[in-house]
Amino acid sequence: MTKKWSIASAACALLTILTLAGCYVPVNFPELVDVPQSARVVLPARYRIIGRSVQRRPITCLVFGTGPDVTFIMATIHGNEPAGTPLVRRMATYLRQHPEILDGRRVVLLRTSNPDGMVYNSRYNAHGVDLNRNFEAANRLNTKQSGPRALSEPEARVIRQIILEYKPNRIVSIHQPLACIDYDGPGQPLANRMGQYCSLPVKKLGARPGSLGSYAGVTLGIPIITFEMLRADSQLDAEALWRKYGKSLLAAIVYPNAV
Ligand SMILES: [Zn+2]
């Protein structure tokens, strides 16, 4: 083995150890290669494998900024509602190109909350559980699709871990296809603000048993938005999704300031 190759192997092994240990490693997503190098220097994002799905797919989050005002944006907790994933990926590109928005703020992005369900185009995880019914909440039901107990599913535990660790001031969970901005807990003013920047109406759907909205909004008291896009939004590419909904998501990040 040449010296060059042994150095490369050692670096690769170190990176693998850090990743397996759950440590932060610098992000280098292929989809972000168009971002100028200068932006990466100004704004190093943190890429973290925070857990794994039932079928051992990595669940990764991206963390931008270090400020005290924290927004957590997540997508595709229901695997057959996939349009939020390219939208959140596009938001990561925006944040890299506009680091000024992160002054005093931190943004945590979870692009795919249910990676197994997304592969199978299924609402549920690989155990057949609706992750958005698997949280600790007073209204949780013990049904087959809610899981045998609260937080029985690794994907739900990952989401809870992110909330407990980063202590977000507000949460946005992106769904389809109900075409509205729903909220739980003290989320109505945030919902109204986000509604000013897209065509979705604000609508209170009601707290679903054991949902993330019930857990984060009602149990923990964190303003949480269930951002319900259209079914047809699955046909749009990331740029079209960004044009349609990007400002509304940015409104959540800079809240209570205007975009
Ligand atoms: Zn959904």
Boltz pocket constraint, residues with backbone or C-beta under 6 A from the ligand:
constraints:
  - pocket:
      binder: B
      contacts: [[A, 78], [A, 81], [A, 174], [A, 175], [A, 176], [A, 177]]
      max_distance: 6.0
